[in-house]
Amino acid sequence: MVWKERKEFSADLKLIYAAVNKDAARAALDDFTAK
């Protein structure tokens, strides 16, 4: 991973782990894998 992309990567992971339910986590994970 390029250092410049680390901040964006971390923000995307936080969306997954901070999701309020499974559906929100799945949607965040799907968005993450699409990148």
C-alpha positions in Angstrom: 0.0 0.0 0.0 1.3 3.4 -0.9 1.7 5.7 2.1 -0.5 8.4 0.5 -3.4 6.0 0.4 -3.1 4.9 4.0 -5.4 7.7 5.4 -8.2 6.9 2.9 -7.8 3.2 3.6 -8.0 3.7 7.3 -11.1 5.9 7.0 -12.8 3.2 4.9 -12.0 0.5 7.4 -13.5 2.6 10.2 -16.8 2.8 8.3 -16.9 -1.0 8.3 -16.0 -1.5 12.0 -18.2 1.4 13.3 -21.3 0.3 11.4 -24.4 0.1 13.5 -25.6 -3.2 12.1 -24.7 -6.1 9.8 -26.4 -4.5 6.8 -24.5 -1.2 7.2 -21.2 -3.1 7.6 -21.9 -5.2 4.5 -22.7 -2.1 2.5 -19.4 -0.4 3.7 -17.5 -3.6 2.9 -19.0 -3.8 -0.6 -18.0 -0.2 -1.2 -14.5 -0.9 0.1 -14.0 -3.9 -2.1 -15.2 -2.0 -5.1 -12.3 0.5 -4.8 
